[in-house]
Amino acid sequence: MSTTSILRRPTRQPRGLRVLSLDGGGVKGYSSLLILKRIFRTMTSDNGIGGAQPLPCDVFDLIVGTSTGGLIAIMLGRLHMSIDDCLKQYETTSAAVFGHPVSQSKLGKVFKKVSSGSFYDLAVLEREIRRLLQEQGKEPDEKFQEENPRCKVMVSVTRTITSKADVIRNYTSHHPTQENYDCSIWEAACATAAAPMFFQSVKLGTGGEEWCDGAMRRNNPINEAIDEVSREGERAWQGRPVGCVISIGTGVVDTVSVSNSTGDFLKSVIKIMTDSEDVADAFLRSVLGQRLHRNRQYFRFNVPQGMQTVRLDEWKEVEKMKAVTTEYLSKHDVGDAVKSCAQSLFDPDRASTSARLSRKRPTGMADGPCLGFVDRSAYSSALLAFFWDYDDTASQSFVLWGTGGVGKTQLALRLAEAMKSRMSVIWIRADQSTNFYHDYSNVMRQQRSGNVSGKISESKGFAENLEHHLGETKSFLEDSAAKWLLVLDNADDVDDFRNSMDCYIPRKGRILITTRDPRFQGQFTAADNGLNVLPMDDEESVQLLAKSVPARLQGNHPDAALQELVGLLGNLPLGIAQAAANIVDQQISLSEYLVSYQNASDRLGALLEAPMRNRQTQDPRNATQSVNITWEMSFERLESSSPLSVTLMGYLSCFHWESIPRHLIRGLPLLSDLNDVEFRKVLSRPIHLSLLQEHDSEEFPRLRMHPLVHEYSWKRIADAAKDSEFLQPCVQFLAGVFPASSGEEDDGWQVCSLLTPHALRMMHLSESRRLVSPSLVSLMQLLARYLNAFGSLSMACNTAEKALGRARRIWPDDYLVQHRLRQTLIDCLRNNRRFVEALEEQETAIRYLQTDDAKATMPRHGAEVYTSLETKYFLLLDLGRHEESYETTVEILNLVTARRADVVSERREQELVVTWKHNGAFALARAGQSDAALRVAEEVLMNAKDASGALNVPKRSYLAFLNLKGQLLRDLPSANVGDISEALRIFGEVYDESMRTWGIRDKDTWVALNEVLDTLSLRYDGDVVGPGGESALEKAGALMVAALEACLASRAKQMRSPDSGPFRRAIEIFLGHVDNFLSHYEDQGQSLDYRIQQMVGTMTESFLLQGDMVIRDIASANAFGVKLQASGRAQEAEIYHRKALKGLLEWYATPNRPGLQALQTEAQIQETMSVYHYNIMLAIARQGRLHDAWEYRRQQEKGVLDFAETTYGSLDVRMERDRNDKRVYDEAQAKMDNGEGPLHGGEWWVQHAAELARAEKRYGKL
């Protein structure tokens, strides 16, 4: 059953009525909302309510308010607004209504009152309320009264003509003394809020009644609220008793003394009208008030100090109201009252049974959750929603199931803790029948005697007739089914439970079962009454680990280390607690433990080094907890019932723990001979014990193990010295099915992506167990080819090197096999730009090809020689050895023109001759022989087309020829404007054709674009290059935007191919052009730079394959942030600085992280982090948020900012420099206005040149 469906399960309405009474007080009603917000926050946190905070209209049965309290009542109850939304609306409306009086002086307000009858314009209040209605999706004149209101609302008003108090309701009263008024929402709101002397009275449109503020007579409407409950009684409330009454004031007023002065007289009148504490005291002294207070059903909150000086219309005092209300709520006695109030509000029926619950209820166990417990609100809320109200019409049995150590028992203990004040909690061990009999036989005696010790005593007196006594216990519990919660913990054996325990379980009442077996849900409960408890999410896991490890051991940058470790532990609560116990026991830092755990050959053994004790429990089974013990019991049960299932788990431990294709396992020894039914039975046993999960995807069913279960399963094999017995057939089988894919052009690449984690796992296990086999070498070669194509270049090189090394040991004399593996290694080294090593390996390969053995045994020997020389040519180019690369082209041309059938067909001979003449010309150009190269290039181009103009060579080769010609023209020592213009035309042609033919995912498209941008950059001085008069800079910007937009188009992604390394290098060159462009664009005073930088960030994240080849995106983001700060765009700068820091921290936390040239040492890394934090702090301060900047500085670890502040100055120094720059800028502007510019002012301008240079970037040219 999903968590969502449980949360939506309808619960019975509490019998106790929940009533909210809100005093009047003008803008001081803001304080009432702050108090109510604190009550609701406490209610949700103390009772495990997950998700969004409940709306007051869904909690209260009746909300009554006077004046602005009436406005709040309408917003909360009639418009169904949240408390936070009401607070925002309160600020907006108060500012609009009270922000524009006719006069701010006392005398002016009196004159306004005399001339118009009010200080403020009622029309403004009406307009604001209508605006609010529109925002809430209501019609402007929507009726206040509702047919079946979600929450009943009543507001106090005063009839102007008689000065008598009355009420307006959103529901119909049937009491003979009460009138029901027909009015709109805005009329009701204005009527209750129309305070005399502040607003004019309100006349209802339908009946014509004229009303003013209810605070004239009932500023504290508590009596009216209680009277309404009594009046409406059976008809409105179905006889439900009062469960919780909350009365909130708007601040205690000063003692009133009547003065002769007009101003003081007005104040006194208003205070007399609005003093609510006398009413509150009188109600508390009444018989009903005393009873409600004694039963913790009535709560009064009112700020005693600080609100007296806030006038009803003083809307600007929001911060003061926040401060005094927060101080009031911080008092210990007020905090206790808020907590009691929140509990009563959550459970209004509690007081009605207070006598029954005044003594502590007996429980079978007195445990609470462990000390480091982290509430998992989705589960806690679901359990509370299911069990809170007793339902005698349906089964209230529920199952929590999941793998061992996932936290099922802790969740059950959390539920027990929440429920034990309302009922007995009976805790029964159900892991085996003997424990069940022992615990269950004590239940009846404990319930009758009230024994609350939690100690499970011996069941003396029942031994003779245990079965009879267990049956009596069942009957006893069924007779009092509403009074208890029964927890059956660790019921993992469904057969034992069915045969030995189920017959004694009550058939009604609240029952919670914790188990590893999902079959309990549906067999012993209703089909939907259960939840699969999954490992924690990342946030919960990090919170648990952080709570369990002392701060002094968490070190600098703990977030990244915490995240990394919980990921390795699979977010399993018990595993996280075990790791924390190790850290505390060994007294090592979090980062040290992370490294040691990552490097441990036996991770599970490393995890179990220190015992983990839960001192909150009295259950000896849970006092010493261990992931080892948890799964040992499961495997013992599995071994006794299905030995072949244990074999299956052994095979699965050789694979990666996630996404194991089920059909793969069928091909392994001992499993391949099983029919479908037999295999299903073998598979189902570990699934029933939650050791294994099965998921149906769109493609095929997949299996999954928790990473720690996975490690435990492998450890069992290794400890039994059966590792080779299991691992060898898995390697052999996977090598046989792993496709030989080297890019997206191969159909098998998606299969490779699925199998790669499993291949890496088997390779790692084989290394650790020193397993060497031909199948392993074959698998490693296939894996290296795939990784090379998909951007994991370091891993590809490492895998290819190891494969060649193993081949030498297995086949020391088989040079042909070694040659094949060497070629894979060379491809990987070259892609990873390890050119020297690649060339050394290539020379070795060529020497082998020259041997008689190679010539005699190698099929298509000539083609192998051709491929090796081709690779050598490109490696020599990469290394800048251009003369040697030209000599290699001569060798290749000789080989091609020799017309060896095993090299090239006659049809392709001309194509290859042209290609290698081009390559020779390219080498000559790089060697500095441009004239010779240009002559060869023009000759090649002439021969590239036949008489009709059709190409004799592939289009890609032809465009490469054109590209070469453009390069030669542009780079000629004697190149003139005409040569550069022709080169630019050629590059544009090549780029346009490349984009049309191959698109943005092709390497050559980027190479062509880079040539265009490189040429345009020569003319960034403003020369016109386009027919429309556009500059080189504008042309470059347009090309960059078009290319980036193509990258960001739907589903665009870098092509997976063996060219992934050269592709990324082309991207790096492009990004270099972007940086160059942005530096020039700044000088132009334009704004396109920000858009391009945003697009670059998105492109590097979504378009490029996320391999291990780091592009300078981190440093670029920081540098761009610095540029934005310099130009006065601090808010945008903060975004980029935070992005840079996030990228740096993620890189730093990556195991075997790829190298960054500028960050070779730990000191360099820490200094860079210091600068990035410093830049964020500075960007915040430059937004005018100086307080936030100091807070950001305070939050950083001690010493983090030392390097940057020492280098660049403290925050105070930098802000003073900014202020001084602005002063100088303003002074310079004044001088310019007075005709004292740089040409006339002389020395002053020279002295302040530095300040002005900075200021002009930020504030604009003078």
Secondary structure as UniProt FT lines:
FT   HELIX           3..7
FT   STRAND          17..22
FT   HELIX           26..28
FT   HELIX           29..46
FT   TURN            47..48
FT   HELIX           56..58
FT   STRAND          62..66
FT   HELIX           68..73
FT   HELIX           74..78
FT   HELIX           83..98
FT   HELIX           106..116
FT   HELIX           122..135
FT   TURN            136..137
FT   TURN            140..141
FT   STRAND          152..159
FT   TURN            160..163
FT   STRAND          164..169
FT   TURN            176..177
FT   HELIX           185..193
FT   STRAND          202..203
FT   TURN            205..207
FT   STRAND          210..213
FT   HELIX           215..218
FT   HELIX           222..237
FT   TURN            238..239
FT   STRAND          242..248
FT   HELIX           262..274
FT   HELIX           277..285
FT   HELIX           287..294
FT   TURN            295..296
FT   STRAND          298..301
FT   TURN            308..309
FT   TURN            312..313
FT   TURN            315..316
FT   HELIX           318..329
FT   HELIX           332..346
FT   TURN            348..350
FT   HELIX           351..353
FT   HELIX           354..357
FT   TURN            371..372
FT   HELIX           377..387
FT   TURN            392..393
FT   STRAND          396..401
FT   TURN            404..405
FT   HELIX           408..419
FT   TURN            420..422
FT   STRAND          424..429
FT   HELIX           433..440
FT   TURN            441..442
FT   HELIX           443..449
FT   TURN            460..461
FT   TURN            464..465
FT   HELIX           466..479
FT   HELIX           481..483
FT   STRAND          484..489
FT   HELIX           494..496
FT   HELIX           497..501
FT   HELIX           502..504
FT   STRAND          510..515
FT   TURN            518..519
FT   HELIX           520..523
FT   TURN            527..528
FT   STRAND          530..532
FT   HELIX           538..548
FT   HELIX           551..553
FT   HELIX           558..568
FT   TURN            569..571
FT   HELIX           573..586
FT   HELIX           590..599
FT   HELIX           603..607
FT   STRAND          612..613
FT   TURN            615..616
FT   HELIX           620..623
FT   STRAND          624..625
FT   HELIX           627..641
FT   HELIX           643..654
FT   STRAND          660..661
FT   HELIX           662..665
FT   TURN            666..667
FT   TURN            669..673
FT   HELIX           676..688
FT   TURN            689..690
FT   STRAND          693..696
FT   STRAND          701..704
FT   HELIX           707..719
FT   TURN            720..721
FT   HELIX           723..737
FT   TURN            744..745
FT   TURN            747..748
FT   HELIX           749..768
FT   TURN            769..770
FT   HELIX           774..789
FT   TURN            790..791
FT   HELIX           793..810
FT   TURN            812..813
FT   HELIX           815..831
FT   TURN            832..833
FT   HELIX           835..849
FT   HELIX           852..857
FT   TURN            859..860
FT   HELIX           861..878
FT   TURN            879..880
FT   HELIX           882..897
FT   TURN            898..899
FT   TURN            901..903
FT   HELIX           906..926
FT   TURN            927..928
FT   HELIX           930..943
FT   TURN            947..948
FT   HELIX           955..971
FT   TURN            973..974
FT   HELIX           977..997
FT   TURN            1000..1001
FT   HELIX           1003..1017
FT   TURN            1018..1022
FT   TURN            1027..1028
FT   HELIX           1032..1047
FT   TURN            1050..1051
FT   TURN            1058..1059
FT   HELIX           1060..1083
FT   TURN            1084..1085
FT   HELIX           1088..1098
FT   HELIX           1099..1103
FT   HELIX           1113..1126
FT   TURN            1127..1128
FT   HELIX           1130..1149
FT   TURN            1151..1152
FT   TURN            1157..1158
FT   HELIX           1162..1181
FT   TURN            1182..1184
FT   HELIX           1186..1195
FT   TURN            1198..1201
FT   HELIX           1202..1208
FT   HELIX           1211..1233
FT   TURN            1234..1235
FT   HELIX           1238..1241
FT   HELIX           1243..1247
FT   HELIX           1249..1259
//
